[in-house]
Amino acid sequence: CPVLFARGGCGTFLRAALGDLAVTPDALADLHAAVFRVPRPWSAAEFAAFLNDGVSFLLVEAGGVLLGRAVAGEAELLTLAVAPDRQRSGIGGRLVAAFLAEARARGAVQAFLEVAADNAAAIGLYRRAGFAEVGRRRGYYAGANGARIDALVFAQGL
């Protein structure tokens, strides 16, 4: 099932609907563009490719989405986006909890993610969810005016 709803249920990204957000690659790209500058927002084609790769899954709650994948005992939180007007309402935390549960259900024993070092809100969310920093990728993201931003690598045993 490529699309899982955080409160239960399954659908396909082409026919699922989520409140005011139709869950299509175009809608996902639009939400991503509303949330991200660094790292750069993903395109509809990139979302479609992940959703068709057989190992990625999308978790959905009104106002937010989380894309993850699980392969060979490891899970990766690829991206989490919550609409700007719905941030700090608990959606992100519920989606991360659903990601951890889905990763376990898919046989993962370790979960990973990368986050921009200057994204304090996301870092706090991931720490509250039990992730710990395990590494740093210096200059990983391209910021405004050519500035380079480190990526922090976080992990959690499942």
Secondary structure per residue as TSV (DSSP state, phi and psi in degrees):
chain	resnum	aa	ss	phi	psi
A	1	C	-	360.0	114.0
A	2	P	-	-77.3	-21.7
A	3	V	E	-125.2	120.6
A	4	L	E	-117.8	134.0
A	5	F	E	-89.7	134.9
A	6	A	T	-55.7	-27.6
A	7	R	T	-98.9	15.4
A	8	G	S	107.6	151.9
A	9	G	-	105.9	165.6
A	10	C	E	-139.2	151.1
A	11	G	E	-158.4	-177.1
A	12	T	-	-109.3	150.8
A	13	F	T	-67.9	-17.2
A	14	L	T	-82.0	-24.5
A	15	R	T	-119.5	-7.6
A	16	A	-	-73.8	151.4
A	17	A	E	-129.6	147.1
A	18	L	E	-136.3	91.7
A	19	G	T	50.8	-117.0
A	20	D	T	-92.5	6.1
A	21	L	E	-118.9	110.3
A	22	A	E	-72.9	131.4
A	23	V	-	-86.7	82.6
A	24	T	S	-125.7	161.7
A	25	P	H	-56.4	-37.8
A	26	D	H	-64.6	-44.0
A	27	A	H	-66.2	-38.3
A	28	L	H	-63.3	-42.5
A	29	A	H	-64.1	-39.4
A	30	D	H	-63.1	-44.5
A	31	L	H	-62.7	-45.0
A	32	H	H	-58.7	-41.6
A	33	A	H	-67.2	-30.0
A	34	A	H	-73.3	-21.1
A	35	V	H	-103.5	-38.3
A	36	F	-	-110.0	140.8
A	37	R	S	-118.7	-41.5
A	38	V	S	-131.2	122.0
A	39	P	S	-66.1	168.9
A	40	R	-	-60.0	147.7
A	41	P	-	-64.1	149.2
A	42	W	-	-85.2	152.4
A	43	S	-	-86.7	164.9
A	44	A	H	-59.6	-38.8
A	45	A	H	-63.4	-38.4
A	46	E	H	-66.2	-43.4
A	47	F	H	-61.9	-44.8
A	48	A	H	-60.3	-41.4
A	49	A	H	-62.2	-45.3
A	50	F	H	-62.0	-44.5
A	51	L	H	-70.0	-14.4
A	52	N	T	-107.3	7.0
A	53	D	S	-85.6	-6.7
A	54	G	S	86.8	-10.1
A	55	V	S	-124.7	-15.1
A	56	S	E	-89.3	155.5
A	57	F	E	-143.6	149.5
A	58	L	E	-113.6	127.2
A	59	L	E	-103.8	136.5
A	60	V	E	-131.2	134.2
A	61	E	E	-141.0	148.4
A	62	A	T	-47.4	117.9
A	63	G	T	93.2	-4.9
A	64	G	E	-154.0	156.0
A	65	V	E	-142.5	152.0
A	66	L	E	-135.7	128.7
A	67	L	E	-108.8	126.2
A	68	G	E	-135.8	174.0
A	69	R	E	-149.6	155.7
A	70	A	E	-136.4	125.1
A	71	V	E	-146.7	133.9
A	72	A	T	51.1	43.5
A	73	G	T	82.7	-0.2
A	74	E	E	-121.9	143.9
A	75	A	E	-119.0	146.4
A	76	E	E	-128.9	127.9
A	77	L	E	-83.2	108.1
A	78	L	E	-80.0	-45.5
A	79	T	E	-160.4	149.8
A	80	L	E	-133.9	126.1
A	81	A	E	-134.3	127.0
A	82	V	E	-121.5	129.7
A	83	A	-	-50.8	137.8
A	84	P	G	-51.6	-37.9
A	85	D	G	-78.5	-1.6
A	86	R	G	-120.0	5.0
A	87	Q	T	-68.6	154.6
A	88	R	T	64.4	29.6
A	89	S	S	-115.7	6.9
A	90	G	S	96.2	-7.2
A	91	I	H	-61.1	-47.5
A	92	G	H	-58.9	-44.9
A	93	G	H	-63.2	-40.6
A	94	R	H	-66.8	-38.5
A	95	L	H	-67.6	-39.8
A	96	V	H	-64.6	-42.2
A	97	A	H	-61.0	-41.9
A	98	A	H	-65.7	-37.4
A	99	F	H	-60.4	-47.4
A	100	L	H	-61.9	-41.5
A	101	A	H	-65.0	-44.5
A	102	E	H	-66.3	-39.1
A	103	A	H	-60.7	-44.6
A	104	R	H	-60.3	-45.6
A	105	A	H	-61.1	-28.1
A	106	R	T	-91.6	9.6
A	107	G	T	90.7	8.2
A	108	A	-	-74.5	143.0
A	109	V	S	-114.6	-6.7
A	110	Q	E	-145.0	140.7
A	111	A	E	-122.1	143.0
A	112	F	E	-130.8	160.3
A	113	L	E	-160.9	162.4
A	114	E	E	-121.3	143.7
A	115	V	E	-143.0	142.3
A	116	A	E	-61.9	135.2
A	117	A	T	-62.2	-20.1
A	118	D	T	-96.8	8.1
A	119	N	-	-96.0	77.1
A	120	A	H	-60.0	-38.9
A	121	A	H	-63.1	-45.8
A	122	A	H	-67.4	-40.5
A	123	I	H	-59.5	-44.4
A	124	G	H	-62.1	-42.8
A	125	L	H	-59.5	-47.8
A	126	Y	H	-67.5	-37.1
A	127	R	H	-64.7	-42.2
A	128	R	H	-62.6	-27.8
A	129	A	T	-83.5	-0.6
A	130	G	T	101.4	3.9
A	131	F	-	-79.0	150.3
A	132	A	E	-130.0	146.4
A	133	E	E	-69.7	129.5
A	134	V	E	-123.1	-3.7
A	135	G	E	-175.3	175.0
A	136	R	E	-144.8	133.5
A	137	R	E	-108.5	103.5
A	138	R	E	-64.6	130.8
A	139	G	E	62.5	26.6
A	140	Y	E	-67.0	-41.6
A	141	Y	E	-101.2	145.9
A	142	A	E	-90.1	122.0
A	143	G	-	-99.7	-169.4
A	144	A	G	-64.0	146.9
A	145	N	G	55.3	31.1
A	146	G	G	80.0	0.5
A	147	A	-	-64.1	147.6
A	148	R	E	-106.8	139.0
A	149	I	E	-121.6	133.7
A	150	D	E	-69.1	150.5
A	151	A	E	-104.5	131.7
A	152	L	E	-93.0	135.9
A	153	V	E	-101.6	125.7
A	154	F	E	-116.1	150.4
A	155	A	E	-143.1	160.7
A	156	Q	E	-154.3	132.5
A	157	G	E	-74.8	143.5
A	158	L	-	-108.1	360.0
